[in-house]
Amino acid sequence: MGKIRVGVLMGGPSAEHEVSLKSGEMILRFLNPEKYAAEGIVIDKKGKWPMPLAAFKKRFDLAFIAMHGEYGEDGTLQKILDKHKIPYIGSGAQASEIGMDKAVSSKLFKKAGLQVPDFKVVSVGKRIKKYRLSFKFPVVVKPSDRGSSVGVSIVNNSSGLQRALKNAGVYSKNVMIQKYIEGRELTCGVLERGGRLKALPPTEIIPSGSTFFDYNAKYSAGASREITPPNLPAEGIRKIQNIALKAHEAIGARGFSRTDMIIAENPKSEIRNPKVYVLEINTLPGMTETSLLPQEAKADGISFPELLDAIIESALR
């Protein structure tokens, strides 16, 4: 049997273009050369491909999407690949679109019985309106359909809200205002392996010098402390993993995902059954040297090449 021909799609017209290039380079470095004939395909910042899609289909058996944010993660690229009948890793177009839209996915999480922070979505135009909220400050303001924490602010009062809305509005016309939950920030990956979904060991994220896991903390070495697995009782770990599995299934994700959560500050008596809020799901988690999904897989005894194998196998199944 010959090698599987893999085109690693990277770059793209997204605020996360550079991160995508890092993910793509990491994937190319660790794909097993005995199994795969892999090649990087860089899509430029205007969305232009270096080759026609018909040529890509002829040249490769599979597209490994190493892209984040708009175009690569929001269903746009998935629809293009579906149209040309090109197999690709990860979630389909609909689940990708839902996963990128924090408001839509939050509604589905709630419908699945998961807890989400109170939120309101507003459309930001040239004039920033004043909004009444049904919940108290502090709040988190973020673009409703962007990733990697770009344009995200924590706001303590109404005057700061206007500034934060303007900042988030640079990235998206739809902005989510979400109740800020004080607590411990965690994330938990889900991986399909051998036809079965498996929740990986969760990670607690402790940003250094920032109040939340922002863009810098995500992609700069040493910008955050990450503890895998976190210091929680076994019951707490299982609860986090079950929530990640439910979130994955709630949006119809495929192959792999990573769900971000907050454990609310609780009395010590509640630590075995913590109150956990789901913040968002990532249908194409980062694959850089500092990325969390590879760290969680490693903690579960899955090497980076084995992680890539599982992702590719689930796409070709």
C-alpha positions, 0 to 999 in steps of 0.5 A, a space after each residue: 500500500 502506498 503512502 497517503 498523500 496529505 496536503 497541509 492547508 495553512 495560512 489563509 485570510 484570518 487574523 490567525 494567519 501566522 498561528 496557522 503557519 506555525 501549526 502547519 509547520 509543526 504538523 509537517 514536521 511530525 507526520 510520519 514520513 513512512 505513512 504519509 507524503 505530506 506537503 504544505 499548501 499556503 493560502 495567502 491572506 486574501 484567500 488565494 490558493 497556490 494551485 487550482 482545487 482540481 489540481 489539489 484533488 488530483 495531487 492529494 488524498 486528504 486535506 489536513 486543515 491547519 487553519 484557525 479563525 475565519 475561513 479555515 475554521 468557520 465552515 467556509 473552507 469546509 464547504 469549498 472542500 465538500 463541493 470538490 469532494 476533497 476529504 478533510 480532517 476535523 468537523 464538517 461545514 455545519 459543525 465548524 460554523 456552529 463552533 465558531 459562532 459563540 452565541 449559537 454554540 452556547 445555545 446548543 450547550 445549554 440545550 444539551 444541559 450544560 451550563 453557560 454564562 449569561 450573555 447578550 449578542 449585539 450588532 456593532 455599527 459605526 455608532 456604538 449604542 448603550 446597552 442594558 444588561 440583565 446581568 451585572 459587571 464585570 463582563 467579557 466582551 468578545 467577537 462572536 465569531 473569532 478565535 484565539 481570544 482576539 479582540 477580547 476584553 474584561 470590562 468592569 463598568 459601563 464606560 469601559 463597555 463602549 470601548 470594548 465593543 469598539 475594540 471587538 467590533 474591529 474583528 466582527 460586527 456581532 459582539 458577545 457580552 458575556 457574564 464574567 465568571 471568577 474561577 479556574 480556567 480549564 480546557 479539555 480535548 476530545 479525540 476520536 480514536 479507533 472509531 470511539 470518542 475519548 476525552 483527554 486529560 484536561 488542562 488548567 491554564 494559569 496566565 502569567 501577567 494577564 487575567 485570562 488566556 489571551 492571544 499572547 498567553 496562548 502562543 508565547 512560550 512561558 506566557 502561561 502555566 499549564 497543568 495537565 491534569 489539574 489538581 482536582 479529585 478524580 470526580 472533578 476530572 471526570 466531570 470536566 471530561 464528560 462536559 467536553 464530550 457533551 459539548 463535542 456531541 452537542 454541535 456535531 463535531 467530528 474527529 477532535 475538538 477542545 472545549 474551554 471552561 471555567 470552574 466557578 469559585 466554590 467553597 472547598 466542600 463543593 470541590 468534588 462536584 464543581 460548578 463548571 461553565 462552558 465558554 466555547 469549543 474549538 473545532 480546529 485546536 492549535 497544533 503549535 509547540 505551545 498548543 494544548 491539545 498535543 500537551 493533553 494527548 502526551 499526558 494520555 500517552 499519545 505522541 504527536 505523530 500518533 495524535 496526527 495518525 488518529 486525526 487522519 484515520 478518523 477523516 478517512 474512516 
